[in-house]
Amino acid sequence: MRRIDGAALDATGPWTRRGAYLVARRRGATLTARDVRGGNLSLVARTCRRCGAVRVTWAGRSRIVRLGSKRAGRRTLRVFRAAGRPQGTVRVRTTSARRVAIDALLVSP
C-alpha cells in the first residue's frame, strides 16, 4: 500500500496545515496527486458532525465523499475499487463551505 501524505499533494486554494491535516473551510479548494496507479483508492480524513464533503476524481471516475459523522475521529474511507490498475491524476475538491480535514491518500494494488 502506498501512502501519499498531505505534504506531497499540490494544494490550490485556502488550505492550511493543522498538525497532520490539511484543512479547508471554503468550497473549491483542491488537492492534486499526479500519476497515481493502483486498484483501490482510500482517503484518510477527519470526520465530525459539522464536517463538509469532497468530490474525488480519478481515472475518469468521480465520487462525492461526505465527512459528516456522529462519531468524530480519523477515518480511512474507501473511495474507489477499480478493476485492473488505472492510472491518472487524483483530485480532491471541497464541495461545501464546511470544515474538511485531509491527512493522506492510500493507494493499494
N, C-alpha and C positions, 0 to 999 in steps of 0.2 A: 504494500500500500504506500502510495506517495502522498505526502502532506505538503500542501502549498500554503505557507503561513501568510498572514496578512501583510507582513513586511515585503513579501515577494510579489504582491498584487499591485497593479498600477491603479491608483486611485484618481478619479475625476470627480470634482465636486467637493462639498464641505465635509470631508471625513476627518475625524480627529482620533488620535491614539489614546486609549484609556486602558492601561495595563496591557493585557494580551489582545484586547479587542480593537478593531477599527469601528468607530461609532459615527452614524449619520442620523440627522433628525429632519432632513429635507427630502422631498421627492426628487428623483432624478439623479442622485449621487450614484456613481458607477465604480465597480471594481472589475478589473480585467486580468485574466491569465491567458497567455498565448500558447499555442501549440500543446494543448493538453490532450493526451491519448490514454484511453483506458476503457473499461467496460462499465464501471459504476462510478457515479459522482455523488458525493455527500457534502453537506455544508455543516461546519461546526459553528454554532451561533448561540447567543443567549436568548432564552425565551422568558417572557413575563406577561402579566395581564395586559399591560398597555403597549407592548411591542408592536411594531408595524409588520410590513410584508416586503418581500423582494421578488423580482422576476429573474429567474436563472435561465440563460440561453446558452446552449452548447450543441454543436454539430447539427444545426438546423432545427433543433427542438427547443421548446420554451415551456417553462412551468412556473407558476406562482407559488411561493412558499410563505405561509403565514407563520409568524413567530410569536403570536399571541398564545398564551397558555395559562392555566390556573396555577401551575407549578413553575415557579421561576428557577432558572438554572441553565447551565451549559448543556447543550444537546447536540447530538450528531443526527442530522436529518438527511435521509436518503432522498436525492432529487431525481436522478436518472439511473435506470438499469438498462444497459444497451446490449443488443446482440452484436457480436463482433467487437472491434476495438475502434470506435470512432475517434477522429482527431479534429481539433478545431479550437477556437477561442471561446473561453468561458467568460460570460458577462453576468455580473450580479448587480442589478439596478433596483434601487428602492422605489416602491410604488406608492408609498404613503408618507405622510409627514410625521409619523410616529418614530420613536427610537428604534434603530436597527443596530445590533452589535454583532459583527462577524469576526471569528477567530481564524478560521482556515477553511480550505477546500481539501477533501480527501478523494483521491482517485485510486481505484483498485483495478487490477486486470480483469 
